[in-house]
């Protein structure tokens, strides 16, 4: 009887698929969620670059002055580029820099209509783009990205569940060397929100 039991037990394959599934299915789920996060991250990064490019290019097309409400309208490009994704976490800040001697100096800046989370751009490399008397328009797009894996497994397992993405694009004004921004069309109060 013992010999029969040993032979049958060792040859039996019932339940092995369930045991294999217990080991394989979690790995496949994590692999799927990671691939989903990676493709989403690449797509968001491209869209943020597109937003920064569109905003800086649109602002740079104004002749010698721009009104704050025009900048706000241009910043609303976010809604068109990010569709059908949620845009409430995306911010765009616009900066205008000029050379003051050898130092890159901020002339004016504006924040997104919903506020800002963006870190100002590092200006040390902009001096190579600028000549004395020429402005550089910089659009910084940022958002808080929460990976799908973090929402799937929760805060306790992974620790930090979100991080900031940021892209910036610089453009030189097309029609003039200097581009001033004013809060109203009739006033001369400069835009300077950041």
C-alpha positions as CSV (number, residue, x, y, z in Angstrom):
1,X,0.0,0.0,0.0
2,X,2.8,2.4,0.8
3,X,4.5,1.8,-2.5
4,X,1.2,2.4,-4.4
5,X,0.6,5.7,-2.5
6,X,4.1,7.0,-3.1
7,X,3.9,6.3,-6.8
8,X,0.5,7.8,-7.3
9,X,1.2,10.8,-5.2
10,X,4.4,11.6,-6.9
11,X,2.9,11.2,-10.4
12,X,-0.3,13.2,-9.7
13,X,-0.5,16.6,-11.4
14,X,-3.8,17.8,-10.1
15,X,-3.3,21.2,-8.4
16,X,0.0,22.0,-10.0
17,X,-1.6,24.6,-12.3
18,X,-3.1,26.3,-9.3
19,X,0.2,26.4,-7.5
20,X,2.0,27.7,-10.6
21,X,-0.7,30.4,-11.1
22,X,-0.2,31.6,-7.5
23,X,3.5,32.3,-8.4
24,X,3.0,33.6,-12.0
25,X,-0.2,35.7,-11.9
26,X,1.1,38.4,-9.4
27,X,4.3,38.7,-11.5
28,X,2.2,39.2,-14.6
29,X,0.0,41.8,-12.9
30,X,3.0,43.8,-11.7
31,X,4.6,43.6,-15.2
32,X,1.4,44.8,-16.8
33,X,1.0,47.7,-14.4
34,X,4.6,48.7,-14.8
35,X,4.3,48.6,-18.6
36,X,1.1,50.7,-18.3
37,X,2.9,53.3,-16.1
38,X,5.9,53.4,-18.4
39,X,3.8,54.1,-21.5
40,X,1.7,56.7,-19.6
41,X,4.9,58.4,-18.4
42,X,6.3,58.6,-21.9
43,X,3.0,60.0,-23.2
44,X,2.7,62.6,-20.5
45,X,6.3,63.7,-21.0
46,X,5.7,64.2,-24.7
47,X,2.5,66.1,-24.1
48,X,4.2,68.3,-21.5
49,X,7.0,69.1,-24.0
50,X,4.3,69.9,-26.6
51,X,2.6,72.2,-24.2
52,X,5.8,74.1,-23.3
53,X,6.7,74.4,-27.0
54,X,3.2,75.7,-28.0
55,X,3.0,78.2,-25.1
56,X,6.5,79.6,-25.5
57,X,6.2,79.8,-29.3
58,X,2.7,81.5,-29.1
59,X,3.9,84.1,-26.6
60,X,7.1,84.8,-28.6
61,X,4.9,85.7,-31.6
62,X,3.6,88.9,-30.0
63,X,5.3,92.1,-31.3
64,X,6.6,94.1,-28.3
65,X,4.0,93.7,-25.5
66,X,1.5,91.1,-24.3
67,X,-1.4,91.4,-21.9
68,X,-1.8,89.0,-18.9
69,X,-5.2,87.9,-20.3
70,X,-3.5,86.9,-23.6
71,X,-1.0,84.8,-21.7
72,X,-3.8,83.1,-19.7
73,X,-5.6,82.3,-23.0
74,X,-2.4,80.8,-24.4
75,X,-1.8,78.8,-21.1
76,X,-5.3,77.3,-21.7
77,X,-3.7,75.4,-24.6
78,X,-3.2,72.7,-21.9
79,X,-6.8,71.7,-22.3
80,X,-6.5,71.0,-26.0
81,X,-3.2,69.2,-26.0
82,X,-3.9,67.0,-22.9
83,X,-7.4,65.8,-24.1
84,X,-8.8,63.3,-23.2
85,X,-6.6,63.0,-20.1
86,X,-7.2,64.9,-16.9
87,X,-5.6,68.4,-17.0
88,X,-6.2,69.6,-13.5
89,X,-2.7,68.5,-12.3
90,X,-0.9,70.3,-15.2
91,X,0.5,73.8,-14.7
92,X,2.3,76.1,-17.1
93,X,4.4,79.1,-16.0
94,X,5.8,81.6,-18.4
95,X,9.0,83.6,-17.8
96,X,10.8,86.3,-19.8
97,X,14.5,86.7,-19.3
98,X,17.1,89.2,-20.5
99,X,20.8,89.7,-20.1
100,X,21.8,92.3,-17.6
101,X,25.6,92.5,-18.1
102,X,26.5,88.8,-18.0
103,X,23.7,87.8,-15.7
104,X,20.4,86.3,-16.9
105,X,17.7,88.4,-15.2
106,X,13.9,87.9,-15.1
107,X,11.9,90.6,-16.7
108,X,8.4,89.2,-15.9
109,X,6.7,86.0,-15.2
110,X,3.1,84.6,-15.0
111,X,1.7,81.5,-13.4
112,X,-1.0,79.1,-14.6
113,X,-4.6,80.1,-13.9
114,X,-4.9,77.4,-11.3
115,X,-1.7,78.3,-9.4
116,X,1.8,76.8,-9.6
117,X,3.8,73.8,-8.6
118,X,6.5,74.4,-11.2
119,X,10.1,75.0,-10.2
120,X,11.6,78.0,-12.0
121,X,14.0,77.1,-14.8
122,X,17.7,76.9,-14.3
123,X,18.9,80.0,-16.2
124,X,22.6,79.3,-16.3
125,X,22.4,77.8,-19.8
126,X,20.2,80.6,-21.3
127,X,23.0,83.0,-21.6
128,X,24.3,81.1,-24.6
129,X,20.9,81.6,-26.3
130,X,20.8,85.3,-25.6
131,X,22.5,88.3,-27.0
132,X,22.5,91.6,-25.2
133,X,19.1,93.3,-25.6
134,X,17.3,90.1,-26.7
135,X,14.7,88.4,-24.5
136,X,14.1,84.7,-24.1
137,X,10.6,83.4,-23.4
138,X,10.6,80.2,-21.3
139,X,7.5,78.1,-20.7
140,X,7.7,75.5,-17.9
141,X,5.1,72.8,-17.7
142,X,4.9,70.6,-14.7
143,X,2.5,68.1,-13.2
144,X,2.3,65.6,-10.3
145,X,2.3,62.1,-11.7
146,X,0.8,59.2,-9.7
147,X,1.8,55.8,-11.1
148,X,-0.9,53.2,-11.6
149,X,1.2,50.7,-9.6
150,X,1.1,53.0,-6.6
151,X,-2.7,53.3,-6.7
152,X,-3.0,49.5,-7.3
153,X,-0.8,48.5,-4.3
154,X,-1.3,51.5,-2.0
155,X,0.9,53.9,-0.1
156,X,2.2,51.5,2.6
157,X,3.7,49.0,0.2
158,X,5.6,51.4,-2.1
159,X,6.2,54.5,0.0
160,X,6.0,57.6,-2.1
161,X,3.1,57.3,-4.6
162,X,3.6,60.4,-6.8
163,X,6.4,62.5,-8.2
164,X,6.7,65.7,-10.2
165,X,7.4,65.8,-14.0
166,X,8.7,69.0,-15.5
167,X,9.6,70.2,-19.0
168,X,10.7,73.7,-20.2
169,X,11.1,75.1,-23.7
170,X,12.7,78.5,-24.6
171,X,11.9,80.7,-27.5
172,X,13.2,84.1,-28.7
173,X,10.6,86.7,-29.6
174,X,10.0,86.8,-33.4
175,X,9.1,90.4,-34.1
176,X,11.1,92.4,-31.5
177,X,14.0,92.0,-29.2
178,X,12.1,92.8,-26.0
179,X,8.6,91.5,-25.0
180,X,7.0,93.3,-22.1
181,X,4.0,91.9,-20.3
182,X,1.4,94.2,-18.7
183,X,-1.6,93.3,-16.4
184,X,-4.0,95.4,-18.5
185,X,-4.0,96.8,-22.0
186,X,-4.2,100.4,-20.9
187,X,-1.9,100.1,-17.9
188,X,1.8,99.8,-17.5
189,X,1.9,97.5,-14.4
190,X,4.2,94.6,-15.4
191,X,3.2,91.0,-15.0
192,X,5.3,89.6,-12.2
193,X,3.6,86.9,-10.3
194,X,6.4,84.5,-9.5
